[in-house]
Amino acid sequence: MRLEGGSEEARHQEYFQGSVWKLPTILELVEEAVDALEEHLRSKGVKEEDAYSMKLAFNEALANAIKHGNKLRRDASVKVAIA
């Protein structure tokens, strides 16, 4: 889907810069966040089988933070530190 100002995917890339991500409470961003984490892990040389476990745990933790922690409130955000 194209939005004014560029593609939605390109617009979301701003959330995944640096070592601390401040993500809005949008469930649709979980998959993109997991993809960004995968890229980060690959760049750090993490083995694929280890990365799989980390991505699975991250997916669950982020989805839970959005659903249960923030209760899907659009005015809230989730902060993620990537090392």
Buried (B, 14 or more C-beta within 10 A) or exposed (E): EEEEEEEEEEEBEEBBEEEEBEBBBBEEBBEBBBEBBBEBBEEEEBEEEEBEEBBEEBBEBBBEBBEEBBEEEEEEBBEBEBE
